Amino acid sequence: MKVTVFDIDNWKEIGATLARNKTRTFLTAFGIFWGTAMLAMLMGGAKGLEDIISRNFAGFATNSALMFGGRTTMAYKGFNKGTAWELTTDDVEYIKRNIPEIEAITGVVNRSVNASFEKLSTTTTATGVDEYFPKVFLPIIYEGRFINAADTENGRKTCVIGKKVADELFGNESPIGKNIALGGIYYQIVGVAGQTSEITIGAKIDESVLLPLTTMRRAFNMGNTMGGVMFVARDGVAPESLRPRIDRILGSHHPIHPDDHNALFFFDVSSRFKMVDNLFTGISLLAMFVGAGTLLAGIIGVGNIMWVIVKERTQEIGIRRAIGAKPSDIITQVLSEGVMLTVIAGIAGICFATIVLAVAQVLTTDPVSVPRFQLSFSSAMSIMITFIVLGTLAGLIPSIKAMRIKPIEAMNDK
């Protein structure tokens, strides 16, 4: 006996039945289409959105913090409120020596300078760093290398130039090994670097020229002051938990009142990473809630149209039963209509979501990062299978009702 689900004539009949009331079929199909599209866009877009927000902190160690000097907010030891103070190289050494929970600490100094090569010149920011800088803020090395310990210890006249500076002064030519003039002093280029993070210390690496910290301080007669200090705490240690000890160390060497907690600008990068994680936990829960709502709306639509179809075809079903149709044939007939509607509208919804995600990825891509607005094949299949299973279950009750229709009662139905 021919199985109904593989009967071509049966599928033609299903198409004719659904086409009989185009408006109702379209609205039901649109509910399924929009449900699958919304669910697919939420699943595929969540990671891309997370990538865009995380781009602000890209390259920074997740367990790091930044510190800057400023002005006191309380009078202390004869110094008035509002006294300016700066972090120094001694402060870095004191902190490194007294807080073993800090894995790496580094200072940064900045100075606006004019950079030139042959007849070309540009205004940029000279930034003094040491070999510990990449442990806190990982740069992108496009070519060559970064400042190392030998550069810092020996005060070498070497430099790493930002990608934008390299493009302006050298175009497509490699700058490695060439000499660049900063304020009348020549430095040999050993690398080209950039960054993905939106956080800056004075200026973005792409727009800066990085010098060994010791060389920078001597060349520009900067003394022992630091523009800013960055550190990475050891695993399991929150940078914020080290703040009271840092305050005490700095207070013992600067005119800062023990209760003046606003004199030091302290930015805990790790807390921002936690905020992003919490944000996307909330987004994931919201996506589940919205997805469940759209899924439910689509399934209710399928169940509703099956009820209507069974009601409209009561006499036809009764006649089929009278001429020998088995209950399983009736159930298969009714369920096939729901499954066909679900599959066609669901595939269309997933295709639409994939196109939207692809456009979003193109629009949000920048030279150094590509947000992952993508729907995996397994996720797409999971959405489709879920819709088909639930759509089948939604049509099961109307199909059972159709199976129980008695031929005599159906013939008399008006």
RODO-2510 file (C-alpha; in nm, 4 decimals, decimal comma):
residues 414
     n   res          X          Y          Z
     1     m     0,0000     0,0000     0,0000
     2     k     0,1290     0,3457    -0,0861
     3     v     0,2420     0,5445     0,2166
     4     t     0,0546     0,8757     0,2279
     5     v     0,3527     1,0884     0,3211
     6     f     0,5315     0,9911    -0,0021
     7     d     0,2242     1,0250    -0,2226
     8     i     0,2787     1,3048    -0,4800
     9     d    -0,0961     1,3442    -0,5311
    10     n    -0,1331     1,3876    -0,1576
    11     w     0,1153     1,6766    -0,1550
    12     k    -0,0630     1,8383    -0,4492
    13     e    -0,3833     1,8162    -0,2503
    14     i    -0,2127     1,9745     0,0505
    15     g    -0,0945     2,2637    -0,1662
    16     a    -0,4441     2,3121    -0,3046
    17     t    -0,5918     2,3066     0,0468
    18     l    -0,3497     2,5704     0,1756
    19     a    -0,4046     2,7835    -0,1351
    20     r    -0,7784     2,7801    -0,0846
    21     n    -0,7538     3,0545     0,1777
    22     k    -0,4464     3,2512     0,0807
    23     t    -0,4781     3,5230     0,3447
    24     r    -0,5044     3,2806     0,6360
    25     t    -0,2223     3,0650     0,5049
    26     f    -0,0007     3,3702     0,4466
    27     l    -0,0564     3,5094     0,7954
    28     t     0,0161     3,1727     0,9566
    29     a     0,3245     3,1224     0,7404
    30     f     0,4417     3,4766     0,8230
    31     g     0,4126     3,3996     1,1948
    32     i     0,6367     3,0971     1,1500
    33     f     0,8708     3,2904     0,9182
    34     w     0,9092     3,5774     1,1640
    35     g     0,9477     3,3418     1,4596
    36     t     1,2341     3,1492     1,2993
    37     a     1,3930     3,4709     1,1678
    38     m     1,3828     3,6413     1,5098
    39     l     1,5185     3,3361     1,6880
    40     a     1,7952     3,2920     1,4296
    41     m     1,8917     3,6627     1,4385
    42     l     1,9031     3,6608     1,8187
    43     m     2,1189     3,3487     1,8278
    44     g     2,3486     3,4635     1,5479
    45     g     2,3628     3,8299     1,6502
    46     a     2,4390     3,7896     2,0213
    47     k     2,8011     3,6891     1,9638
    48     g     2,8541     3,9657     1,7078
    49     l     2,7164     4,2262     1,9470
    50     e     2,9422     4,0922     2,2212
    51     d     3,2415     4,1208     1,9871
    52     i     3,1563     4,4860     1,9116
    53     i     3,1334     4,5802     2,2795
    54     s     3,4411     4,3736     2,3720
    55     r     3,6325     4,5565     2,0972
    56     n     3,6647     4,8497     2,3397
    57     f     3,8767     4,6321     2,5709
    58     a     4,0496     4,4156     2,3115
    59     g     4,4198     4,3676     2,3754
    60     f     4,3936     4,4531     2,7446
    61     a     4,4716     4,1792     2,9952
    62     t     4,1427     4,0796     3,1571
    63     n     4,2885     4,1096     3,5071
    64     s     4,4464     4,4537     3,4727
    65     a     4,4047     4,8082     3,6025
    66     l     4,5182     5,1612     3,5122
    67     m     4,6317     5,4341     3,7516
    68     f     4,6875     5,8060     3,6995
    69     g     4,7937     6,0850     3,9317
    70     g     4,5732     6,3900     3,9694
    71     r     4,4770     6,6380     4,2401
    72     t     4,4080     6,5830     4,6053
    73     t     4,0566     6,6420     4,7324
    74     m     4,1570     6,6902     5,0978
    75     a     4,4164     6,9148     5,2660
    76     y     4,7033     6,7200     5,4228
    77     k     5,0431     6,7939     5,5881
    78     g     5,0283     7,1620     5,5011
    79     f     4,9261     7,1017     5,1402
    80     n     4,6007     7,2565     5,0254
    81     k     4,3129     7,0713     4,8736
    82     g     4,3630     7,0465     4,4963
    83     t     4,7398     6,9928     4,5120
    84     a     4,8606     6,8285     4,1915
    85     w     5,0751     6,5159     4,2138
    86     e     5,2153     6,2605     3,9675
    87     l     5,3105     5,8962     3,9796
    88     t     5,6851     5,8302     3,9592
    89     t     5,9258     5,5506     3,8747
    90     d     5,9841     5,5126     4,2497
    91     d     5,6128     5,4496     4,3001
    92     v     5,6286     5,1685     4,0453
    93     e     5,9204     5,0102     4,2295
    94     y     5,7513     5,0477     4,5705
    95     i     5,4324     4,8840     4,4434
    96     k     5,6224     4,6049     4,2652
    97     r     5,8279     4,5321     4,5781
    98     n     5,5451     4,5406     4,8340
    99     i     5,2552     4,3805     4,6496
   100     p     5,3557     4,0304     4,5302
   101     e     5,0039     3,9712     4,3940
   102     i     5,0931     4,1972     4,1008
   103     e     5,2324     3,9900     3,8138
   104     a     5,3563     4,2789     3,5971
   105     i     5,3541     4,6568     3,6314
   106     t     5,4643     4,9186     3,3806
   107     g     5,4675     5,2944     3,3457
   108     v     5,3915     5,5092     3,0423
   109     v     5,4927     5,8652     2,9499
   110     n     5,3724     6,0720     2,6531
   111     r     5,4888     6,3790     2,4631
   112     s     5,3562     6,5402     2,1446
   113     v     5,6340     6,5550     1,8832
   114     n     5,6981     6,6078     1,5158
   115     a     5,8089     6,2902     1,3345
   116     s     5,9880     6,3152     1,0024
   117     f     6,1484     6,0924     0,7417
   118     e     6,3308     6,2566     0,4544
   119     k     6,0890     6,5240     0,3215
   120     l     5,7781     6,3880     0,4904
   121     s     5,6643     6,4764     0,8408
   122     t     5,3649     6,4361     1,0693
   123     t     5,2625     6,5348     1,4197
   124     t     5,2399     6,2356     1,6496
   125     t     5,2705     6,1287     2,0133
   126     a     5,5938     5,9817     2,1456
   127     t     5,5145     5,7198     2,4103
   128     g     5,7747     5,5730     2,6430
   129     v     5,7150     5,2076     2,7342
   130     d     5,9159     4,9112     2,8592
   131     e     5,9198     4,5372     2,7981
   132     y     5,6313     4,4773     3,0417
   133     f     5,3872     4,6874     2,8399
   134     p     5,2671     4,3960     2,6173
   135     k     5,1784     4,1912     2,9287
   136     v     4,9149     4,4513     3,0155
   137     f     4,8183     4,5875     2,6761
   138     l     4,8856     4,3459     2,3908
   139     p     4,9687     4,5382     2,0719
   140     i     4,9249     4,4117     1,7175
   141     i     5,2684     4,3658     1,5604
   142     y     5,2346     4,4208     1,1880
   143     e     5,6060     4,4018     1,1186
   144     g     5,9324     4,3636     1,3125
   145     r     5,9252     4,3441     1,6936
   146     f     5,8280     4,5377     2,0054
   147     i     6,0460     4,7197     2,2604
   148     n     6,2426     4,4618     2,4625
   149     a     6,4378     4,4531     2,7902
   150     a     6,7719     4,5250     2,6188
   151     d     6,6259     4,8413     2,4598
   152     t     6,5117     4,9660     2,8006
   153     e     6,8193     4,8666     3,0035
   154     n     7,0659     5,0098     2,7531
   155     g     6,8629     5,3195     2,6636
   156     r     6,8794     5,2344     2,2940
   157     k     6,7609     5,4812     2,0317
   158     t     6,5121     5,2381     1,8846
   159     c     6,1408     5,2836     1,8254
   160     v     5,8218     5,1086     1,7207
   161     i     5,5970     5,3232     1,5018
   162     g     5,2194     5,3037     1,4775
   163     k     5,0548     5,1700     1,1630
   164     k     4,9021     5,5067     1,0754
   165     v     5,2363     5,6876     1,1190
   166     a     5,4085     5,4237     0,9031
   167     d     5,1486     5,4700     0,6279
   168     e     5,1899     5,8494     0,6331
   169     l     5,5701     5,8513     0,6243
   170     f     5,6558     5,5349     0,4315
   171     g     5,3449     5,4401     0,2330
   172     n     5,3750     5,0807     0,1138
   173     e     5,7494     5,0707     0,1812
   174     s     5,8766     4,8745     0,4829
   175     p     6,0116     5,1136     0,7526
   176     i     6,2053     4,8455     0,9419
   177     g     6,5712     4,9424     0,9845
   178     k     6,5175     5,3010     0,8726
   179     n     6,5734     5,6043     1,0938
   180     i     6,2980     5,8470     1,1929
   181     a     6,3581     6,1911     1,3473
   182     l     6,1688     6,2919     1,6625
   183     g     6,2398     6,6416     1,7854
   184     g     6,5708     6,6443     1,6003
   185     i     6,6899     6,3078     1,7391
   186     y     6,7071     6,0003     1,5175
   187     y     6,5744     5,6604     1,6208
   188     q     6,5968     5,3298     1,4370
   189     i     6,2614     5,1661     1,3588
   190     v     6,2431     4,8056     1,4817
   191     g     5,8703     4,7429     1,4452
   192     v     5,5277     4,8571     1,3262
   193     a     5,2378     4,8134     1,5695
   194     g     4,8705     4,8953     1,6287
   195     q     4,5854     4,8180     1,8652
   196     t     4,2275     4,6932     1,8623
   197     s     4,1145     4,8459     2,1926
   198     e     3,9404     5,1820     2,2106
   199     i     4,1137     5,2534     2,5426
   200     t     4,4105     5,4847     2,5006
   201     i     4,6940     5,5995     2,7230
   202     g     4,7711     5,9396     2,5751
   203     a     4,7148     5,8246     2,2148
   204     k     4,6359     5,5101     2,0184
   205     i     4,9366     5,2971     1,9307
   206     d     4,8472     5,3332     1,5599
   207     e     4,9027     5,7092     1,5886
   208     s     5,2114     5,6979     1,8133
   209     v     5,5837     5,6333     1,8089
   210     l     5,6873     5,4053     2,0957
   211     l     6,0326     5,4528     2,2538
   212     p     6,2120     5,2656     2,5332
   213     l     6,1041     5,4291     2,8577
   214     t     6,4586     5,5136     2,9667
   215     t     6,5411     5,6620     2,6262
   216     m     6,2224     5,8691     2,6242
   217     r     6,2839     6,0085     2,9720
   218     r     6,6424     6,1075     2,8926
   219     a     6,5724     6,2503     2,5446
   220     f     6,2892     6,4724     2,6646
   221     n     6,4325     6,5489     3,0105
   222     m     6,1227     6,4134     3,1825
   223     g     6,2701     6,3234     3,5205
   224     n     6,1114     6,0303     3,7008
   225     t     5,7433     6,1177     3,6572
   226     m     5,4958     5,8773     3,4946
   227     g     5,2006     5,9759     3,2841
   228     g     5,0210     5,6582     3,3883
   229     v     5,0848     5,3163     3,5420
   230     m     4,9299     4,9854     3,4384
   231     f     4,9505     4,6498     3,6125
   232     v     4,8246     4,2928     3,5838
   233     a     4,7220     4,1044     3,8973
   234     r     4,7949     3,7355     3,9354
   235     d     4,5242     3,4808     3,8576
   236     g     4,2449     3,4819     4,1123
   237     v     4,3299     3,8303     4,2451
   238     a     4,0936     4,1186     4,1672
   239     p     4,2844     4,4432     4,0943
   240     e     4,0309     4,6406     4,2991
   241     s     4,1202     4,4330     4,6081
   242     l     4,4755     4,5711     4,5874
   243     r     4,3575     4,9326     4,5870
   244     p     4,3801     4,9929     4,9686
   245     r     4,7439     4,8758     4,9791
   246     i     4,8308     5,0848     4,6724
   247     d     4,6683     5,3894     4,8374
   248     r     4,8776     5,3367     5,1514
   249     i     5,2010     5,3044     4,9520
   250     l     5,1321     5,6167     4,7474
   251     g     5,0118     5,8085     5,0552
   252     s     5,3416     5,7458     5,2301
   253     h     5,5354     5,9138     4,9458
   254     h     5,2914     6,1863     4,8364
   255     p     5,0858     6,4492     5,0244
   256     i     4,7675     6,2399     5,0056
   257     h     4,5357     6,2101     5,3068
   258     p     4,4693     5,8460     5,4102
   259     d     4,0959     5,9033     5,3560
   260     d     4,1383     6,0821     5,0224
   261     h     4,0331     5,8027     4,7868
   262     n     3,9698     6,0367     4,4931
   263     a     4,3261     6,1663     4,4590
   264     l     4,4228     5,8593     4,2516
   265     f     4,2378     5,7732     3,9327
   266     f     4,2030     5,3944     3,9440
   267     f     4,0387     5,2125     3,6526
   268     d     3,9807     4,8410     3,7085
   269     v     3,9630     4,6918     3,3588
   270     s     3,8663     4,3499     3,4967
   271     s     3,5441     4,4946     3,6395
   272     r     3,4499     4,6159     3,2909
   273     f     3,5018     4,2652     3,1545
   274     k     3,2686     4,1345     3,4271
   275     m     3,0128     4,3991     3,3347
   276     v     3,0281     4,2861     2,9712
   277     d     2,9849     3,9221     3,0784
   278     n     2,6858     4,0141     3,2944
   279     l     2,5418     4,2232     3,0138
   280     f     2,5531     3,9332     2,7722
   281     t     2,4147     3,6928     3,0271
   282     g     2,1155     3,9267     3,0394
   283     i     2,1043     3,9500     2,6596
   284     s     2,1126     3,5705     2,6349
   285     l     1,8212     3,5423     2,8776
   286     l     1,6320     3,8101     2,6840
   287     a     1,7030     3,6264     2,3590
   288     m     1,5656     3,3063     2,5115
   289     f     1,2533     3,4882     2,6314
   290     v     1,1876     3,6640     2,2994
   291     g     1,2739     3,3489     2,1066
   292     a     1,0358     3,1413     2,3181
   293     g     0,7630     3,4017     2,2626
   294     t     0,8047     3,4089     1,8858
   295     l     0,8272     3,0300     1,8817
   296     l     0,5057     2,9995     2,0778
   297     a     0,3278     3,2492     1,8512
   298     g     0,4277     3,0532     1,5412
   299     i     0,3244     2,7195     1,6902
   300     i    -0,0124     2,8562     1,8022
   301     g    -0,0632     2,9783     1,4469
   302     v     0,0049     2,6309     1,3089
   303     g    -0,2329     2,4712     1,5579
   304     n    -0,4995     2,7297     1,4801
   305     i    -0,4902     2,6781     1,1050
   306     m    -0,5064     2,3008     1,1555
   307     w    -0,8214     2,3398     1,3641
   308     v    -0,9803     2,5557     1,0947
   309     i    -0,8803     2,3145     0,8164
   310     v    -1,0231     2,0169     1,0054
   311     k    -1,3487     2,2093     1,0643
   312     e    -1,3802     2,3079     0,6992
   313     r    -1,3069     1,9577     0,5739
   314     t    -1,5283     1,7641     0,8150
   315     q    -1,7486     1,6256     0,5371
   316     e    -1,4494     1,5398     0,3191
   317     i    -1,2816     1,3552     0,6065
   318     g    -1,6060     1,1700     0,6778
   319     i    -1,6276     1,0568     0,3155
   320     r    -1,2665     0,9367     0,3273
   321     r    -1,3448     0,7367     0,6389
   322     a    -1,6549     0,5936     0,4732
   323     i    -1,4628     0,4642     0,1714
   324     g    -1,1978     0,2960     0,3838
   325     a    -0,9369     0,5511     0,4880
   326     k    -0,7508     0,4414     0,7989
   327     p    -0,7167     0,6695     1,1062
   328     s    -0,3398     0,6864     1,0425
   329     d    -0,4099     0,8152     0,6888
   330     i    -0,6248     1,0976     0,8276
   331     i    -0,3643     1,1914     1,0895
   332     t    -0,0860     1,1887     0,8295
   333     q    -0,2929     1,4023     0,5930
   334     v    -0,3596     1,6717     0,8522
   335     l    -0,0119     1,6695     1,0012
   336     s     0,1471     1,6887     0,6546
   337     e    -0,0232     2,0210     0,5938
   338     g     0,1201     2,1688     0,9144
   339     v     0,4662     2,0271     0,8538
   340     m     0,4734     2,1586     0,4952
   341     l     0,3758     2,5072     0,6096
   342     t     0,6310     2,4992     0,8924
   343     v     0,9200     2,3767     0,6765
   344     i     0,8687     2,6262     0,3928
   345     a     0,8136     2,9285     0,6195
   346     g     1,0908     2,8183     0,8590
   347     i     1,3523     2,7819     0,5846
   348     a     1,2540     3,1222     0,4480
   349     g     1,2932     3,2744     0,7956
   350     i     1,6392     3,1256     0,8465
   351     c     1,7524     3,2422     0,5001
   352     f     1,6279     3,5937     0,5770
   353     a     1,8088     3,5944     0,9144
   354     t     2,1311     3,4750     0,7503
   355     i     2,1190     3,7626     0,5007
   356     v     2,0545     4,0178     0,7776
   357     l     2,3446     3,8803     0,9856
   358     a     2,5787     3,8884     0,6847
   359     v     2,4910     4,2536     0,6175
   360     a     2,5418     4,3394     0,9861
   361     q     2,8851     4,1741     0,9822
   362     v     2,9944     4,3686     0,6741
   363     l     2,8735     4,7005     0,8181
   364     t     3,0456     4,6528     1,1558
   365     t     3,3788     4,5114     1,0346
   366     d     3,6855     4,7304     1,0833
   367     p     4,0486     4,6774     0,9707
   368     v     4,1484     4,4833     1,2828
   369     s     3,8394     4,2884     1,3894
   370     v     3,5399     4,1108     1,2395
   371     p     3,2340     4,0736     1,4665
   372     r     3,0922     3,7219     1,4441
   373     f     2,7373     3,7884     1,3225
   374     q     2,6979     3,4276     1,2170
   375     l     2,4425     3,1496     1,2490
   376     s     2,6042     2,8086     1,2557
   377     f     2,4578     2,5227     1,0548
   378     s     2,3916     2,3265     1,3744
   379     s     2,2012     2,6238     1,5241
   380     a     1,9949     2,6622     1,2057
   381     m     1,9112     2,2911     1,2079
   382     s     1,8226     2,3062     1,5776
   383     i     1,5780     2,5907     1,5130
   384     m     1,4195     2,4058     1,2195
   385     i     1,3890     2,0755     1,4049
   386     t     1,2410     2,2517     1,7085
   387     f     0,9814     2,4278     1,4932
   388     i     0,8949     2,1107     1,3036
   389     v     0,8598     1,9025     1,6204
   390     l     0,6514     2,1635     1,8027
   391     g     0,4522     2,2387     1,4873
   392     t     0,3760     1,8680     1,4537
   393     l     0,2687     1,8495     1,8170
   394     a     0,0501     2,1582     1,7666
   395     g    -0,1231     1,9849     1,4766
   396     l    -0,1566     1,6554     1,6599
   397     i    -0,4728     1,7478     1,8540
   398     p    -0,6621     1,8694     1,5436
   399     s    -0,5476     1,5582     1,3550
   400     i    -0,6739     1,3291     1,6339
   401     k    -1,0049     1,5146     1,6246
   402     a    -1,0180     1,4563     1,2499
   403     m    -0,9430     1,0856     1,2986
   404     r    -1,2350     1,0514     1,5433
   405     i    -1,4898     1,2020     1,3064
   406     k    -1,7601     0,9467     1,2393
   407     p    -1,8643     0,9140     0,8747
   408     i    -2,2403     0,9442     0,9493
   409     e    -2,1961     1,2618     1,1571
   410     a    -1,9599     1,4108     0,8996
   411     m    -2,2061     1,3544     0,6155
   412     n    -2,4705     1,5457     0,8120
   413     d    -2,2348     1,8319     0,9063
   414     k    -2,3236     2,1698     0,7593
***
